[in-house]
Amino acid sequence: MSRLVLVLGDQLTKSLSALREARKDADVVVMAEVEEEAEYVRHHPKKIALVFAAMRKFAATLRDDGWDVRYTELDDTTNAGSIVGELLRRAGETGAESVLATEPGEWRLIDKLRYAPIKTEVLSDDRFIASHAEFERWAKGRKALRMEYFYREIRRKTGLMMEGDEPAGGEWNFDKDNRKPPPKSIDHDGPPVFEPDEEVSAVLDLVEARFGDNFGDLRPFGFATTRRQALAVLRHFIEHALPRFGDYQDAMLDDHRWLYHAVISPYLNLGLLDPLEVCERAEKAWKDGDVPINAAEGFIRQIIGWREYVRGIYFLEGPDYPKRNGLGHDRDLPALYWGGETRMRCLEQAVRQTKEEAYAHHIQRLMVTGNFALLIGADPGQVHEWYLEVYADAYEWVESPNTVGMSQFADGGVIASKPYVSSGAYISRMSDYCKSCAYKVGDKTGEDACPFNLLYWHFLDRHRDRFEPNGRMANIYRNWDRMDDERKRTVLREARAFLDRLDAGETV
């Protein structure tokens, strides 16, 4: 009796565990573009187009390899509208009585398969380096689940950038050599852009018709949609950008959206690239003398360290993790996050880039849009949903720990030892945004004062009971206490006035 082999839109990997376990001569692959997945949040049109186009290309690859692939396009009149519905429809069509699947990356889909009215065997997703069991063993009994120590375990496991039992260069982490302010010039034009072929163009037309009202620009569209193209993006990055990636990974510039970033996370998260192969190529570039150790290590840490770690946290903490609100924040996310007018240059640039590219790098997400949301006390559920909607690489397993945990501190400190908040000084140091902003980053109070300067102290003051005992924040509170009382009152009064204007829908 044949089985159905489910391949989801972010499982576009020929070595997927479900495909390895299946029989090409007997089993039937099921892939489907369904409303339930396309509409559970209002995804950026570019993201929907990327997933659908890559799915269609991958289905063709499987057919070329001899698989019987039953693929359902979104506008197919027989489309059941959901993954489970499509499985049941295909079971009736083929006579299959069971399903073979690789574990989805979201609890929402895991539950749907768990309770599906058809026998379903769910296999581990071993495209990741650490299994759930490995992460649970590492986490058991620890008072704090800090990424750095997990990262060291993965380095030992993989042997990446190791010299026997010791880290290459004598250090686990070369951040002291990274994260410089923006350079005067950039000699990298960003990742390769791929002109849509006939198949991708058809997807773009479909997405435009069905999701054209979603936040985000669909065109121009230049994402890679095949493994071959994704590998070309990786090669380009390693040759042209990785040598300076470490130095400027936190920099932000008005006129250079890509700087020295890889922009491969959409392809890693779709399954077109394998995390270990990506790291091995970066390591080889370092061994060959083409890339400095700080750049190679910093890049590899983002993948086998941070990416693996946040997945571990997501599954360890359980289905309710994205709903946490440890600081009790409840302000609605303001309209500027959907392109509403703002006088704040950093937010304007980060949101505009997000709208046009479905991409912003980690510091734009953490220290601009995320920092502002945390300082104003935005509802972390709304912030989580926004990040899930607007970025091409956003899937809940990776997005929610980054947002709920790292960015918004809504998990109460599971991921971060302190909240990632800053005044305008950090943004000024790491970008050129402040030079053309309507506000003055050097002003601490007054009509033209940078809102980050006001909101920073307002946030710390209203959460003093929560954060003052934190040893890493004690000096910050001492600085606040040393301020003149009148100045403190002015800061808090002006911060409250700013928040009132924000709540009233005024342009800020």
C-alpha positions in Angstrom: 0.0 0.0 0.0 1.4 3.4 -1.0 1.9 6.2 1.5 1.6 10.0 1.1 4.8 11.8 1.7 4.2 15.4 2.8 6.7 18.1 1.8 6.0 21.5 3.3 7.0 24.8 1.8 10.0 25.2 4.1 11.2 21.6 3.6 12.6 22.0 0.1 15.5 19.6 0.7 16.1 16.4 -1.3 17.6 14.7 1.8 14.5 15.5 3.9 13.9 12.7 6.4 10.4 11.9 5.0 11.9 11.6 1.5 14.7 9.4 2.7 12.3 7.1 4.4 9.8 6.9 1.5 9.9 4.5 -1.5 10.1 6.3 -4.8 8.5 3.4 -6.6 5.5 3.2 -4.4 4.8 6.4 -2.4 3.3 9.7 -3.5 4.7 13.1 -2.7 2.1 15.7 -1.7 2.9 19.4 -2.0 0.3 22.2 -1.8 -0.1 25.9 -1.8 -3.1 26.4 0.6 -5.0 29.4 1.9 -4.6 28.3 5.5 -0.8 28.7 5.3 -0.8 31.7 3.1 -3.3 33.6 5.3 -2.8 32.7 8.9 -1.0 36.0 9.1 -0.8 38.7 6.4 2.5 37.6 5.0 4.6 40.0 2.9 3.8 39.4 -0.8 7.5 38.8 -1.6 7.6 36.0 1.1 4.5 34.3 -0.3 5.9 34.5 -3.8 9.3 33.2 -2.7 7.8 30.2 -1.0 5.4 29.3 -3.8 8.0 29.7 -6.6 10.6 27.7 -4.7 8.0 25.0 -4.0 7.0 24.7 -7.7 10.7 24.5 -8.7 11.4 21.9 -6.1 8.4 19.8 -7.2 9.8 19.8 -10.7 13.2 18.6 -9.3 11.5 15.7 -7.5 9.6 14.7 -10.6 12.9 14.8 -12.6 14.3 12.4 -9.9 11.5 9.9 -10.5 9.0 10.8 -7.8 5.2 10.8 -8.3 4.5 14.4 -7.1 0.9 15.5 -6.6 1.2 19.3 -6.5 -1.7 21.7 -5.8 -1.5 25.3 -6.9 -3.4 27.9 -4.9 -5.9 28.7 -7.6 -6.7 25.1 -8.4 -10.5 24.7 -8.1 -10.0 21.4 -6.3 -7.7 22.9 -3.6 -9.0 21.9 -0.2 -7.5 25.0 1.4 -5.5 23.3 4.1 -2.6 20.9 4.5 -4.7 18.3 6.2 -7.5 18.8 3.7 -5.1 18.2 0.8 -3.7 15.1 2.4 -7.2 13.7 2.8 -8.1 14.6 -0.8 -4.9 12.9 -2.1 -5.5 9.9 0.0 -8.9 9.5 -1.6 -7.4 9.9 -5.0 -4.5 7.4 -4.5 -5.9 5.0 -2.0 -3.1 5.7 0.4 -4.0 5.0 4.1 -1.1 6.8 5.8 1.1 9.8 5.7 4.9 10.1 6.2 6.0 13.6 7.2 9.0 15.5 8.6 8.2 17.5 11.7 7.0 21.0 10.9 8.7 24.0 12.3 5.7 25.4 14.1 3.5 24.0 16.9 0.5 25.1 15.0 1.2 22.6 12.1 2.5 19.9 14.4 -0.9 19.9 16.2 -2.8 19.8 12.9 -0.8 16.7 11.8 -1.1 15.1 15.3 -4.9 15.3 15.1 -5.3 14.6 11.4 -8.0 12.0 10.6 -5.4 9.8 8.8 -2.5 7.8 10.2 0.5 10.1 10.2 4.1 9.2 11.1 6.1 12.3 11.9 9.9 12.0 11.6 12.6 14.2 13.2 13.8 17.1 11.1 17.5 16.2 11.0 18.4 19.1 8.8 19.4 20.8 12.0 22.6 20.0 13.8 21.1 19.7 17.3 18.1 17.4 17.9 15.4 18.3 20.4 16.8 15.7 22.8 20.4 17.1 22.6 19.2 20.6 23.3 17.1 19.3 26.3 20.1 17.5 27.7 22.2 20.6 27.4 19.5 22.8 29.0 18.6 20.4 31.9 19.6 21.8 35.3 21.1 25.1 34.0 20.1 28.3 35.7 20.5 30.3 32.6 20.3 29.1 29.0 22.9 31.3 27.4 23.7 30.8 23.7 27.4 31.2 24.1 27.8 27.9 26.0 25.5 26.0 23.7 27.5 27.3 20.7 30.7 25.9 22.2 29.0 22.4 22.4 28.0 22.6 18.7 31.5 23.7 17.8 32.9 20.6 19.5 30.3 18.4 17.9 30.9 19.7 14.3 34.6 20.3 14.6 34.1 23.7 12.9 37.0 26.1 13.5 38.5 23.7 16.1 42.1 22.8 16.7 41.7 19.5 18.5 39.8 20.3 21.7 40.5 24.0 21.5 38.9 26.8 19.4 40.9 28.0 16.5 42.8 31.1 17.3 42.5 30.4 21.0 39.2 32.2 21.4 35.6 31.0 21.1 34.3 34.4 20.2 36.0 37.2 18.3 33.3 39.9 18.8 35.9 42.2 20.2 37.2 42.5 16.6 33.7 42.9 15.1 30.9 45.4 15.1 32.7 48.5 14.0 30.8 51.7 13.1 29.9 52.1 9.4 32.9 52.5 7.0 33.2 55.5 4.7 32.6 53.5 1.6 31.1 50.1 0.7 32.6 48.0 -2.1 29.8 45.4 -2.2 26.6 45.7 -4.1 24.6 43.1 -2.3 23.5 39.6 -3.2 22.8 38.4 -6.8 19.4 39.3 -8.2 17.6 36.8 -10.4 15.2 37.9 -13.1 11.9 36.1 -12.8 11.4 33.4 -15.4 8.0 32.4 -16.8 7.2 30.2 -13.8 8.2 32.8 -11.3 6.3 35.5 -13.2 3.1 33.3 -13.1 3.5 33.1 -9.3 4.0 36.9 -9.0 0.8 37.4 -11.0 -1.1 35.0 -8.7 0.3 36.6 -5.5 -0.5 40.1 -6.8 -4.1 39.1 -7.5 -4.6 37.3 -4.1 -2.4 39.2 -1.7 -1.8 42.6 -3.3 -3.3 44.4 -0.4 -0.8 42.9 2.1 1.9 45.2 3.5 5.0 45.0 1.2 6.1 45.5 -2.3 5.9 42.4 -4.5 8.0 43.8 -7.4 10.8 44.0 -8.3 11.4 40.4 -7.2 14.9 39.0 -7.3 15.1 36.2 -4.8 16.7 32.8 -5.7 14.0 30.1 -6.1 16.2 27.0 -6.7 19.1 25.4 -4.9 21.4 26.2 -7.7 20.6 29.9 -7.4 20.8 29.8 -3.6 24.3 28.3 -3.9 25.2 31.1 -6.2 24.2 33.6 -3.6 26.3 31.8 -1.0 29.4 31.7 -3.3 29.0 35.4 -4.0 28.8 36.3 -0.3 31.8 34.2 0.7 33.9 35.7 -2.1 32.8 39.3 -2.0 31.3 40.1 1.4 32.4 37.6 4.1 35.9 39.1 4.4 34.4 42.3 5.9 31.2 40.9 7.3 32.5 40.7 10.9 33.8 44.2 10.9 30.5 45.8 9.8 27.8 43.3 10.6 26.0 45.8 13.0 26.4 48.9 10.8 23.5 50.6 9.1 23.6 53.0 6.2 21.0 55.0 4.4 22.3 54.2 0.9 23.6 50.7 1.4 20.8 48.2 2.5 22.9 45.1 2.1 26.3 46.2 3.4 28.3 42.9 3.8 25.5 40.7 4.8 24.8 37.3 3.2 21.0 37.5 2.9 20.9 33.7 2.8 18.5 33.2 5.7 15.5 32.8 3.4 17.2 30.0 1.6 18.4 28.3 4.8 14.9 28.4 6.3 13.3 27.1 3.1 15.7 24.2 3.0 17.5 25.2 -0.2 20.8 25.5 1.7 22.1 23.2 4.4 23.5 25.0 7.5 26.5 22.7 7.8 27.5 23.1 4.2 27.2 26.9 4.5 29.5 26.9 7.6 32.0 24.5 6.0 32.4 26.8 3.0 33.0 29.8 5.3 35.5 27.8 7.3 37.3 26.8 4.1 37.6 30.4 3.0 39.2 31.2 6.3 41.6 28.2 6.1 42.5 29.3 2.6 43.5 32.7 3.9 40.7 34.6 2.1 38.7 35.5 5.1 39.9 36.8 8.6 39.1 34.6 11.6 36.8 37.2 13.2 34.5 37.3 10.1 34.4 33.5 9.6 33.7 32.8 13.3 31.1 35.5 13.6 29.2 34.3 10.6 29.4 30.6 11.6 28.2 31.5 15.1 25.0 33.1 13.7 24.2 29.7 12.1 25.4 26.9 14.3 25.1 29.0 17.4 22.2 31.4 17.3 20.0 29.7 14.7 20.3 26.3 16.4 19.9 27.8 19.8 16.6 29.7 19.1 15.1 26.6 17.5 16.0 24.7 20.7 14.4 27.4 22.8 11.2 27.4 20.7 10.6 23.7 21.1 11.9 23.5 24.7 9.5 26.3 25.9 6.4 24.9 24.2 3.5 26.1 22.2 2.6 29.1 24.4 6.0 30.7 24.1 4.9 33.3 21.5 2.1 34.4 23.7 4.3 35.4 26.7 4.2 39.0 28.0 6.6 39.1 30.9 6.6 42.9 31.1 2.8 43.4 30.8 3.1 45.6 27.7 -0.2 46.4 25.9 0.3 49.4 23.6 -0.9 48.9 20.0 1.9 48.8 17.5 1.8 52.3 15.8 0.9 52.9 12.2 4.5 53.8 11.3 5.3 50.0 11.3 3.1 49.7 8.2 4.7 52.7 6.5 2.8 55.5 8.3 4.6 58.8 8.4 7.3 59.3 11.0 9.9 62.0 11.6 12.3 59.4 13.0 14.8 58.6 10.2 16.0 55.3 11.6 12.5 53.9 11.8 11.5 55.3 8.5 14.5 53.7 6.8 14.1 50.3 8.5 10.4 50.1 7.7 10.8 51.3 4.1 13.5 48.7 3.5 11.3 46.0 5.1 8.4 47.0 2.9 10.4 47.0 -0.3 12.7 44.1 0.3 11.0 41.8 2.9 14.4 42.0 4.5 16.3 44.0 7.2 19.4 42.9 8.9 19.6 41.8 12.6 20.5 45.2 14.0 17.8 47.0 12.2 15.4 44.5 13.6 16.8 44.4 17.1 18.0 47.9 17.8 15.7 50.0 15.7 12.2 48.5 15.2 12.5 46.1 18.1 14.1 48.7 20.5 11.4 51.2 19.7 8.6 48.7 20.2 10.1 47.7 23.6 10.6 51.2 24.8 7.1 52.3 24.0 5.6 49.2 25.7 4.1 47.6 22.6 2.1 44.4 22.9 4.7 41.7 22.2 2.0 39.6 20.5 1.5 42.3 18.0 5.2 42.8 17.6 5.7 39.0 17.1 3.0 39.0 14.5 4.5 41.9 12.6 7.9 40.3 12.3 6.3 37.1 11.2 4.4 38.9 8.5 7.0 41.2 7.0 10.2 39.2 6.6 10.9 36.6 3.9 12.9 34.5 6.4 10.3 34.5 9.2 9.0 31.2 10.4 7.7 30.9 14.0 10.4 28.6 15.3 13.1 31.2 14.5 11.1 34.4 14.6 9.3 34.1 18.0 12.4 33.5 20.1 14.1 36.4 18.4 11.1 38.7 18.9 9.4 37.5 22.1 12.7 36.6 23.8 15.7 38.6 22.4 13.9 41.7 21.2 11.0 42.3 23.6 12.1 40.5 26.8 8.6 39.1 27.0 9.8 35.7 28.0 11.1 37.1 31.2 14.8 36.5 30.5 14.9 33.0 29.1 17.1 34.2 26.2 18.5 37.6 27.2 20.1 38.4 30.5 18.9 42.0 30.2 16.6 43.9 27.8 18.1 45.1 24.5 17.2 48.8 24.9 19.3 51.8 24.0 19.2 55.5 23.7 19.8 57.3 20.4 23.5 57.3 21.0 23.9 53.6 19.9 22.0 54.2 16.7 24.1 57.3 16.0 27.3 55.4 16.5 26.3 52.4 14.3 24.6 54.3 11.5 24.3 57.5 9.5 20.6 57.8 10.0 20.8 60.5 12.6 22.5 62.9 10.3 19.3 63.4 8.3 16.8 63.0 11.1 14.3 65.7 12.1 15.3 65.0 15.7 18.7 65.8 17.2 20.3 62.7 18.7 22.5 65.0 20.9 19.5 66.6 22.6 18.5 64.7 25.7 15.3 66.8 26.4 13.4 69.5 24.5 11.3 69.7 21.4 13.9 68.3 19.1 15.3 65.6 21.4 15.7 62.1 19.9 12.7 60.1 21.2 15.0 57.2 22.0 16.8 59.4 24.5 13.5 60.1 26.3 11.9 56.7 26.0 15.0 54.9 27.2 14.9 56.4 30.7 11.1 56.2 30.8 11.3 52.4 30.2 14.0 51.9 32.8 12.1 54.1 35.4 8.8 52.3 35.0 10.4 48.8 35.2 12.9 49.7 37.9 11.6 47.0 40.3 12.1 44.4 37.7 15.6 45.4 36.4 17.5 47.2 39.2 18.5 43.9 40.9 20.0 42.8 37.6 23.8 43.1 38.1 24.3 44.1 34.5 22.0 47.1 34.9 23.0 48.4 38.3 25.4 51.1 36.8 22.6 52.3 34.5 20.3 53.0 37.4 23.1 54.7 39.3 23.6 57.0 36.3 19.8 57.7 36.4 20.0 58.4 40.2 22.9 60.9 39.7 20.8 63.0 37.4 19.3 66.3 38.7 15.8 65.7 40.0 14.4 68.4 37.7 16.0 66.9 34.7 14.6 63.5 35.5 11.1 65.0 35.9 11.5 66.7 32.5 12.7 63.5 30.8 9.7 61.5 32.2 7.2 64.3 31.4 8.4 64.6 27.8 8.5 60.9 27.3 4.9 60.6 28.5 3.9 63.5 26.1 5.6 61.6 23.2 3.6 58.5 24.1 0.4 60.5 24.3 1.0 61.9 20.8 1.8 58.4 19.5 -1.5 57.0 21.0 -3.4 59.9 19.5 -2.1 58.9 16.0 -0.1 62.0 15.6 3.1 61.9 13.4 6.1 61.4 15.7 
